[in-house]
Amino acid sequence: MTSPGTGRAVQCAMTQLTERGELSGPVLIAASDMPLLDAGTLHDLLEFHEASGNGATVLTTILDDPTGYGRIIRDREGNVLRIVEQKDANRSELAVQEVNTSVYVFDAAVLARSIAGLKSNNAQGEFYLTDALEMAKADGNVGAFAAPDPLTVEGVNDRVQLSELSKAYNRRICERWMRDGVTILDPATTWIEDDVQIARDATILPGSFLQGRTVIGEGAVVGPYTTLIDAVVDAGATVERSRVQGTHIGADATIGPWTYLRPGNELGTGTKAGAFVEMKNAHIGDGTKVPHLSYVGDADLGEHTNIGGGTITANYDGVHKHHTHIGSNVHIGAGNLFVAPVEVGDNVTSGAGSVIRHAVPDDAMVYSENTQHVVEGWKPAWER
């Protein structure tokens, strides 16, 4: 079934807009396939339209390759005569590089009269909104305002074009940060969203994705292959091959490789969350280190504490989450299990393999004895 076209779409919209009475003032019409069209460009277009007194104004741009776009045909004085769609254009018209962006401003009364007379006698068999511009000339001038940045008005018709436009826009973001003093080793593999903030002399390594309201401090190093979502990385910190979300990482901290920081973490100055460490809703004091193979969830760790590899805070009883507190200057042996809720004081040392179920006071050593049994000469059943 042939599409009725852009003109018919505007006719339907005008029917709804005029249900409560006559429409007045400027009417802005824009296609929905331009993801980078910004408010600033639209504001400038409206200002130009109102200042020029045009009955209609079309937003145009100049493209090196205008394939697929309607061409802007002007007279010798530069006035807009008409817009010719790609399939209806002759050879000379196809050579024109100024194109229609499918963004228009009409005086409401001019628009109402123009769209009423649209016809579909064209190669597509559609009602072209562009034909309304020719009709609008009877009611006043038809002007054109050229968008200064072609990227903001590029249309997207498929996933290939969307990918290319995304890459071009991301490249522009990366270039802006590099001009502001940020080192981005490979912009082609570094993706930075609009709301991200990066301080001078920070370094972003390949494969990094910076999303949401992420903030990166001066001299910090992020990457390679790191994802930051709504994260704050203070000055001098390093985040390598890790995923960090909703977490504040203090100055000179070291994160990674292969660290997963879920939302709600606060890591102090000079902290470490190393290889295969996961944290969630954890508050880590200055100088405290969780070097490897540990889970710290719903926990507070004091300052200058060291957590041995393989340590787990067992925070979930199957119904509720519970809290673990470990004090400052604590040395936790390898393979410890903290069954929350539980508190461990300052200056405590725990033995390897301990299961901590009850409170431990300051200045204590804690260990849980597990009897080791050895059965000599034992063989598995299939070897007996």
Beta strands, then each sheet from edge to edge (+ up, - down):
strand 1: 26-30
strand 2: 56-62
strand 3: 71-74
strand 4: 80-84
strand 5: 98-107
strand 6: 142-146
strand 7: 183-184
strand 8: 191-192
strand 9: 197-198
strand 10: 203-204
strand 11: 209-211
strand 12: 215-216
strand 13: 221-222
strand 14: 227-229
strand 15: 232-233
strand 16: 238-239
strand 17: 243-245
strand 18: 247-249
strand 19: 254-255
strand 20: 260-261
strand 21: 265-267
strand 22: 272-284
strand 23: 289-301
strand 24: 306-307
strand 25: 312-314
strand 26: 324-326
strand 27: 331-332
strand 28: 337-339
strand 29: 342-344
strand 30: 349-350
strand 31: 355-356
strand 32: 365-366
sheet 1: 1+ 5- 2+ 6+
sheet 2: 3+ 4-
sheet 3: 7+ 10+ 13+ 16+ 19+ 22+ 20+ 17+ 14+ 11+ 8+
sheet 4: 7+ 10+ 13+ 16+ 19+ 22+ 21+ 18+ 15+ 12+ 9+
sheet 5: 7+ 10+ 13+ 16+ 19+ 22+ 23+ 26+ 29+
sheet 6: 24+ 27+ 30+ 32+
sheet 7: 25+ 28+ 31+
end
